[in-house]
Amino acid sequence: FQKRHLSELGKKPFIPCKCRGSIQWYTADQVFFQKRESEGNDDRNSSIAELLFQQIEYNNFLSFAGVKTEPSLEELFALMLQKPDEVLDSIGEPKYKALLRRIASNPPFKRITAEIRAAPFLLGYLIVDEDVSDEDNEKTTSKAQYLLAKAEDVYIVDNAFLRRQFPMLICPQDQSLEEFYRQIGSKYVSEVVAKDFEVMGNTFRDTPLTNSFAERIKERRPLLLSPSITSRPLVKNASAILDNLEIFQADSIKAIYSFERSSKMINVTCCSKVTKKKSIAIFITNDFEMFDVGSCIGELILQHCELKDSFFITSLLEASVATLRNRGFPVDRIIKPNPPPVVQVEEELRADNRKDPKKPHYSDTNGAAANPTQASGNDNQNDA
């Protein structure tokens, strides 16, 4: 055989294999050699290849014709795009997720095509929360059902609270997979859940509560905007937003969350709204929770605010300066403390002289008051 003969032969289904009691013919790229005993069985591809492809014994002639020992990652990915359901049924959910991790860590494609975005090959999980009560307490348990879906139908959880409000397919809780899903076209939960607020009752300005709240924001402003505190990117006008905030006190506030055709209304204690003058106003209730404030501030100054960011900003606003200092925050460098009062030494000395003219007055060569004890010590040294 010449090379051109083998090349032409590799494109034809000439390899017989027994499949479900009958003989079927396969091309060289549709079958793979069985692993030899000496090679071991710990290879990550071997078990997947055995489940997805026909296996034959090693043969030199078939090796020249194009049959390989194991499928490449590109071949496995191509099969996932073409027949995702068959691949999932054949290898099971754990191995399918492991295969997705391999693809995410080493993508077998140069660019993301429309075919990849439209293919329903991604694992999505539908989480069902159930409240289970016993004699002592009540617990919430979660059950997950997995489905295959395309990227735009699976969402990345960046806010567990919003995820619990609506049934939706979510990405596995894995950082590498979350980045991969995001790259292909999945969106964050906070991006797809619309949020609006309704301020109920009367609103008040310049109350003791709003004034103290404004003072706290002003005091912690350097910490909130410092690049050394958090690596989260800020919005371009974050500084101007904090400087021009209007603070109002409201009787009550309701948050309205919407996803697709469903909506929910929940009581909250803080929110932000754009006023008629196009400025940003923060509304707080009398018994506001600092976490609601942290979430509100985070959504205003951060490009993307996750739940952990809300907790972090809450701690910056709620903790005392001493507590923040003990936790390692550079509060003395970022939050400028009030300078100590300047002691007018000369004026105090003049006042003392007026009260007791016989009291001796000591000063150094610069005119500053000297320590009497130190002066007498120098005299004793000279006498010695």
Secondary structure, DSSP 4 states (H G I P E B T S, - for coil): --HHHHHHHTTS--EEEEETTEEEEE-GGGEEEPPPGGG-S--HHHHHHHHHSEEE---HHHHHHT-BSS--HHHHHHHHHH-HHHHHHHHHHHHHHHHHHHHHHS-SSSS--HHHHH---EEEEEEEEEEEE-SS-EEEEEEEEEEEE-GGG-EE-S-HHHHHHS--EE--S-HHHHHHHHHHT-EEHHHHSEEEEEEEEEEESS-HHHHHHHHHHHHHHHHHH-TTT--SPBPTTHHHHHHT-EEEEEEEEEEEEEETTEEEEEEESEEEEE-TTS-EEEEE-TT--HHHHHHHHHHHHBSS--HHHHHHHHHHHHS-HHHHHHTT--HHHHSPPPPPPPP-HHHHHHHHHHH-TTS-----TTSPPPPHHHHHHHHHHHH-
